[in-house]
Amino acid sequence: MRDKILNKYGNCILTLAVMALNVLLMGIFFDFYYDLNDDTMMLDIMAGVYTGVPDGHNMQTLYLLGALIATCYKIWGTVPWYGLFLCLCQFGCLYLIGVRLCDLWDGVLRRDGRRTFGAKILLMLMLSLFQWGICLSHLVNVQYTITCAMLSATAIFLFVTTDEGLGIQQFIEKNSMAISLVITAYMLRSEMLLLTFPFICLGGLYRLTWKKKIWTKENLCKYGAVLGMMLGGMLMAGVVDYAAYGSPEWRDFRQFFDARTTVYDFYPQLITDESYSEDLTQLGVMPYQQTLLNNYNFGLDDEIDTELLTKVADYATGTLRSSKDWGATMRDKLYAYIYRLTHGQDAPYHVMVFWAYAAVFVAGYLAYLRNDVTENGQASDKRDKRRFAFIWQLILLGFVRTAIWMFILMREREPERITHSLYLVEFALLAAMLSRELCDICRRGKRGGAIPYMKYGLGALFVLITVGGMVGSVTNTRSNQDARAQMNAGWYAIDTYCREHKECFYLEDVYSTVYFSRRMFADVDNSYANYDIMGGWMCKSPLYREKLQQYDIDSAGDALLNRDDVYLIISQEEVLCGRESEFMDFYRAQGVEAELECIDLIDDNYLVYRITGQ
């Protein structure tokens, strides 16, 4: 009975044990953090911290996923559901890849059980080194964009490495997990999934062209059904999302959100460069409003609304975009792209991907050399010319990845969460191609001398890359988390102070508090927070107004000036930079001479101000 269970579930048990050990070690040596304030804001909305009631309208994930997580918080609010979901996605993806790797070797190794188990242990070691040497910072400093990429990468790996010779129904059932991962990734971060979707299509194309007869009814049904289910699930999630944001208030805010994204993400020079000040004034954006926009405190002014920000966004796209020399920009970005590939800016990710390209080429060539041997080890009288497919596949992949990279470089939006995501997805496709080539070599028996042992050389090279990356990865992640702990001490102090003064409401200067992150599984308090920043991507949303209404606040600017229970929190560093003057300028433009009175100090750094007017 035990042998039967091990034969059926042995790979799952082994992989689960290894993954559990990795998670345990990471939990001992590091904390798990939400990497950016974006994830923290999403958490607050779905957990009910933002408005007091868990809500799925977080503007970043599609509503269906947000609503599911919010429902979990409604059922049991003290559980860190969002953090558990992200970690389950990431480590679950690695688990699925580990099980598939073991399954692949089960299908090709014809040795005694001990040596088969030893090979699987080596695979688990390599997977663990990948986690610690390449992905460590993203596994403990979790960001939903990276999580989306890992879901997409895992779907590609599972899809490309699905067993050959399956019937239509079996093939679809075998890829049900890949379909689910793609749909989940789309709901989690639609833009990232769409950016990586060409790699998924390439995976399908490669599988199709490995067939002796490509355009058969069976093949079209297999791959068409899998792709159709992916697209159908994405469409359904999009329709639900559109309906959930269908009210006039949400439609207006989505227009505001899109305009804000255009200005801040793609044309920030418009509000940071003083040379555009006169142009903005002609658009109706007064100098004091330009200052508020520049410092993200636009929530202070009710006149910075959808109409005004849309004018600014339209001006940016109509003037700045059209005035660009796209030819020169293309040349500059192509040079930047080549520079990134050759100067270690993305180490160790670019090294890992370059290794994978070379490994697939070598494995493909050696598999071609062994193509005169059948899977039973017998000689064949001809070689299969399809074995040259790896050459055009690698070339096509290079063209596709270049097009995607040029797209993000031309948009001038290439943060690590996007670039690292692209490397991970590309590596997943290459790893799937490599696995297929190695399995094909091993299936063909012992002919070919030392050729089968090339897998050990490739494995050794992979270990060298990941071990080399692990030294820097562990050190950098440790120092990063130490800095986070020091920075977050201020946020926890502010949170404690505000919760101790529940009768008051606090508006925070954005630059004073925007760099805080939060631990996932410690100090969980999902009760309503009586504070908010005066900018950010939820400012002026229906939920933002609902939050302010908890304290009968209709206007943040008016409440700060006229209410005795509404205060401003700002750091001393920002005061030294003259940040408080923008508040005076705002009220002066309204005909009010305002004064700031410091009434308290938080954590020896954050000032609590009362604003009064004359």
N, C-alpha and C positions, 0 to 999 in steps of 0.2 A: 504493500500500500504506500509506504513511504517512497519507494523507488518510483512508483507511478506518479506521485505528486511532484517529485523532483523533476522527472522527465517532462511533465507538463508545465510546471510553474517555476522550474529551477532558474531560468534566466530572469524572470521577474523578481524572484526572491534575492538573487545575487545582486542585481542592479539596485533594488530597493535598499538593501543593506549598505551598499557602497554610498548611495546618495544620502541615506540617513546619517552615515558617518561624516560625510562632507558637510552637511548642514549643521551637525552638532559641533564640529570643529570651528566652522565659521561663526557659530553663535558664541563659542567660548572666547575666541580671539577678537571678534568684532561685534559691533552692534548692527542691527538692520535699520536703515534709515530710508525715509522718503527722500529721494535725491534733491528734488527741486520744490519750490513753493507751489508749482502747478499741482503736483500730486497731493500736497497738503491741503490746498483749497478744494480739490475734488473730494478728498477724504471728509473735510468739514461739511460739505454739502450733503454727501450721501449718508454721513453718520448723524446728521442733525445738529452738528455744532454751529453751523452757519445761521440757520433760521429757527432752530429748536425742534424741527421735524425732519427726519430723513427724506431726501428728495433725489430723484434721478436726473434732474435738469442740471448737469454739471458742465455742459457746453463742450466738453472735451471727448468723453466717450459718447457713443450713440445711446439714446435714451433707454433702449431695452436693457442693455447691460447695466447702466446706472441705476435703473429701477430695480433690477434683481438684487444688486448689492444693497441698495437702500432698504429693500424689503427685509433683508437679513438683519440690518440694524434695527428695524422696527420690531422684529421678533426677539432679538437678544442684543441689546445696544452696547453691552460691555465687552463684546468680542470684537477684536480688530479685524473685521471682515475684509476690508479693502487690502490691508497688508497681507493677510492670508491668501487672498485671491492672487495678488501679484507674485508672491513667492511660490504659490502652488503652480502657477503658469510657468515660471522660470525653471524651477527644479523639476516640475513635471515634464517639461520639454526635454531636459537632460536625461530624465529617467526613460522616456520613450525612445530616445536615440540609443541609450545604452542597451535596452532590451532588443531593439532591432539589430544592433551590431552583433549581439550574442546569437540571435536567431540566424543571421546571415552565416556566421561561422559554423553553426550547427548544420547548416545545409551543405557545407563544402568540406569540412574536416572529416576525414575517414581514418581516424586514429583511435586509440583507446581513450576511455573516459578521462583518465588523469591528464593526458596531454591536452585534451579538449578543454578541460576546466582551467588548465594553466594558460591557454590562449585567451580565455575569457577574462581571467584575472589581469592579464596584460592589457586587454581592451579597457577594462575598468580603470586601470592605472592611468592610461592615456586620457580617458575621459575626465578623470579627476585632475590631472595636470592641466587639461584645457580649462577647467573651471578656475583653478588657482593661478595659472600663469597668464590667461587671456581675459577671462570674464570676471575676475574677483571683484573689482570695484563696482561693476554693475549688478552683481549678485547681492552685495550687501548695501550698496547705495542705489536703491531700486527706483527706476524711472519707467513710466508706462510706455514711452516710445520704444525703449530697448526691449521691454517685455513683449510688445507687439512684434518686433523683429524676430525675437526668439520663437514666437509662435509660428510666424511665417517660415522661418528657417527649418523648424522641425517638420512642418507640413511638407516642405520640399523634399527633405531627406526621406520621410516615410513614403511619399509618393513615388520618388524615383527608384527606391530600393524595394518596392513591392514585388512579390514573387512573380516569376514568369509562368505562363501556362494556365492562369486562372480563367475561369469562365466569367461572363459579364457580371452576374450577381455576386460571385465570390470576389471579383476585383473591386466592385463598389463597396462591399462590406469591409474588405481589407483596408480601403482608403477612407472609411467613415471617420476615423480619427483625424486624418489630414483635412478632410472637409470641415470638421468641427473646429479645428485649430484656425483655419483661414477665416471662418465666419467670426470666431471670437476675436481674432486679431483685428478684423475690420471694425467690429464694434468698439474695441478698445482704443484704437488710433487709426482712423480711416485713411488719413493721408499717408501714413507710413506703410500700411498694407498695400495701398495702390502704387506706391513708389517701388515696392518689392515684387509686385504681381508679375512684371515681365520675367523675373527669374522662375516663378511658378510655371508660367507658360513655356519657358525654355525647357524646364524639366519634363513637361508633357510632350514637347516636340522631340526631345532626345529619346524618351521611351518609345515613342511611335516609330522613329526611324531605326531603332534597333530591331524592329520586326522584319522578317523576310518579305512579307506582303504587308504593305503599309495601309493602303486604302481599302481595307476590308470592312464589311458591315460590323463585325465583332469589335474591331479596333475603334471604329468611330463611335460605337455605342459605349464602349468602356471609357474612353477618354472624354468623350462628349458628355457622358452622364456625370463624371466626377467634376469636370469643369462647370457644367451646368448647375450642379448642386451648390458648388461654391458661389457662383454668381447669383443663383436664386436666393440663397441664404443672405447674401450681402444686400440684395435688392429688398428683401423682406425687412431686414433690420433698418434699411434706409427709409422705407415707407413708414414704419412705426415711429422712427425719429422725426420725420417730417410732420406727422400728425401730432406728436407730443409737443412740438414747438409751433403749432399752428395758430395759436391765439394772436391777436393783433399786438399785444405787449411783447410777446416773444419774437414775433417777426420783426418788429421795430428794433428790438435789442440785437437780433442777429445781424441786421444791417449795420448797427453801431459797432458790433463786434468785428465784422469783416472790415469796416473802414478803419477801425483801430489797428487791426492786424496789418493792413496795408501800410499804414503810416509808420508804426513802430518797428515792424519786422523787416520791411523792404525799403522804406525811404525815411529812416530816422534823421537824416541830415536836414530834412525839411523843418524839424522843430529844434534841432540842436545847433544848426549853423545860423548865425545872426544875419548872414547875407540874404536869407529868405524872409526876414522879419517884415519888410515892407510889403512883400507879396501876400503874406498871411494877413496882414492888416487890411489889405484891399479885399481879401476874402471874408472879412468880418471877424477875424481872430485878433483880439486886442493884445497888446504887449503883455499884460498881466496874465492873460489866458495862455499865451505862448509859454510863459514861465511855468504855469501849472502843468501844461502838457509835457514840457521838457522834463519836469521833475515827477511826473506821473500822478500828481495830486489833483487831477482834473475832477475828481468827485466833489471837490469843494464848490465848484461853480455849476449851477443848474443849467446855465446857458450853453455849456459845452455838451451839446446833445447830438442826436443822430444826424440831423440836418447839417449842423456845423461841421462835424467830423467827416461826413460824406463829402462835403465841399473840399476839405483838405485832401482827402484820399483821391478824389477825382482830379484835383490839381496835380497831385503827385504823379498819377498814372498818365495824365494828359500832357504834362510838361517835362518832368524829370525823365520819365521813361522814353518819351518820344525824342528827347534831345540827346539821348545816348548814341554814341558811335558803336553800334552793335558789332561791326566788323572788328574794330580795335578791341572791344570787350571780349569777343570770342577768342581772339589771339592771346590776350592776357590770361584768360581763364584756362585756355589750353596749356599755356606755359605753367600756370599754377598747378594744373592737374598733373603734368609730367613731373614737376618739382616735388609734389607730395609723394609720388610713387618712388622717387629716387633718393629722398633726403631724410627718411625716417620720421617724418612729422606724425605719422599714424602708427608708429611702432607700438606693440609687436604685431598689430593687425595686418599691416601690409606685407610683412615678412611671412606671416602665416598663409596669406592668400597666394603670394608668389610661390611658396613651397608647394601649395596645393596644385597650382597650374603645372609646375614642373613634374610633380608626382603623377598627375593624370596623364601627362604626355608620355612619361617613361613607362608607366603601367600599360597604357594603350598600345605602345609600340611592342612591348614584350608580349602582350596578349596576342598581337598580330603574328609575332614570330611563332607562337605556340598554336596558331590556328590550324596547323596541319595535323593537330592531334585532337582526337575526339574526346568527349568527356569521360570515356572509358579507358583513355590512355592509348587507344589504337591509332595507327597512322591513317591519315586521310590523303586523298590524291589531289586535293585542291585547297586553296586558301579562300576564305570568305572576304570579298572585297569590302564588305560593310565594316570590317575591322579598321578601315581607315577613317571611320566616322569621327573618331575622337579628335582628329585634326581640325575639321571644319566646326565641330562643336566648340572647341576651345576658342577658335577665331571668332565665331559668332558670339560667344559669351563675352569675349573681350570688347567687341563692338557695342553690345548691349550695356555692359557696365560702364563703358566710356560715355555713352549717351546719357545714362542716368546721372553720372557724376557731373557731366557738363551742365545738365539741367539744374542741379542744386548749386553748382558754382556760379552759373549765370544769374541765378536768383539771389546770390550772395547770402545764402543761408546754409552754412555748413557746420553747425555745432557738433560736438562729439556724439551726442545722442542720435544724430542722423548718420554721420559718417561711420561710426562704429556699427550701427545697425546694418548698413549696406555691406560692410565687410563680413559680418556674421552670416547674412543671408547668402552672399556669394560663396563663402566658404562651405556652407551647408550643401549647396548644389555640387561644388567640386568634390566634397567628401563623399557624396552619394555616387558620383561618377567614378571616383577612385575605388570605392567599395565594390562596385560592379565589376570593374576591371580586375581587381585582385581576386575576387571570387571566381571569375571566369578562368584565371590562370590556375587557381588551386583545383578547380574541378577537372582539369585536364591531366591529372595523374602526375607521375614522377619524371616524365620526359622533359628534357630541356636543361639538364644539369643544374646549375646554380640559379637559374631564372626564378624559381619559386621563392628563393630566399631574399629576393629584392624587397619583399614586404618587411623584412626585419630591418633593412637599411632605411626604408622610408619611416618605419616606426621609430628608429633611433634618431633620425633627423627631427621628427616631430617632438620627441622627448627633449632634445637639445633646445629647440625653439621655446617650448613651453616652460622648461626649467629656467632658461635664461630670462624669460619674461616674468616668472614667478618671483624672482629676487626683487626686481623693481616693483612688481605689482603689490606684494605684501607690504613692502616699506612705504610706498606711496599711499596705499589705502589706509594704513595705520596712521600716518601723519595727517591725512585728510580727515579721518574720523576724530582725531584729537582736536583739530581745528574746528570741526563741527560742534563738538562738545563744548568748546569754549565759546563759540558764537551763540549756540543755542541756550547757554545759561541766561543770556539776556531775555530771550523769548519766554523761557519758563518763568523768569521773574516777573515779566509783564503779565503773563497769563495768570499767575497767582495773585498779583496785585489787583487786576481787574475783577477777578472772581470774588475777591474779598470785598469789593465795593459794587455789589450787584445793583445797587440803587442808581448807579451812574452808567453812562455810556462813553466809550473812549474811541476817538478817531486817531489813527496812527499815520504819521508821515511815512510815505512809501519807502524811501531810501533808508530810513532808520530801521526798518523791520523786514524788508523783502528778502534778505539773504538767509533768514532762518530756515532750517529744515526741522524734521521731527523724527524721533525714534518710532518704529512701527509697533513694537510690542511692549513698551514700557510707559508708565504714567498715562494710561488710557483713560481719558475723561471726555465723553461724548455729550456732555451737557452743553446747553446754549452758551456761546461766548459773547459777552457784552462789549465787543470791540471789533473794529474792522479797519483795513487800510483805506486810504482816500483815493486809491486808483486800483489798477489791476483789471483782469479780464472779466470779472463778475460785477464790477462797479456799474451802476445804473441799470442793472438787470432787474426783472421782476422779483427775483429772490433777494437782491440787494435792498430793494424798497420794502420787501416784506420784513427783512431783518431790522431795518430802521424803524419800521412801524411797531416793533416790539416795545419801543420807547417813545412812541408817538412822534417820531421825527419825520418830517416831510422833506426837509432840506438840510443837508449836512452843514452848509455854510451858515444858514440862519440859526441852526441849533447851537453851533459853536459860539456864536455871538450873543444869543439871547437867552440861552438856557443855563441854569446854574448846575445842572447835572450832566453836562456834556463837555468833555475835555479833550485836549490835544496832547498826544504823546510824541516826543521827538528826541532823538539822541543828541548828546552834547557835541559829537563830531559834526552833525548836520547844522547845529546852531553856530558852531565856529565857522562853518562854510557860508553862513548867512541865510540858511534855509528859511528861518522864521520870517524874513523880510517879505517873502512871496505872499504870506498870509496878510501882512499889513497892506501890501500893494493891492491885493484882491479887495479888501474891505474899503480901502481908500477910493478905488474905482466905483464903489457903491455909494460914495459920499460919507463914509464913516471913518473916523480916526480911531482905529482899534489899538488896544494895548494888551500885551501878554504878561500875565502874572504867573510866576512859577509857584505852584502850591505843593509840589511833592517831588521826590527823587526816587527812582527805581533802580536798584542794582548799581548805584553810584554812577550811572551813565545816562539813564533815560529820564527826561524832564517831563513832568505833567503840568500843562499850562491851562489856565483859565483865560479866555479871551473876552474882553469887555470893550464896549464902544462908547464914544462920547457923542 
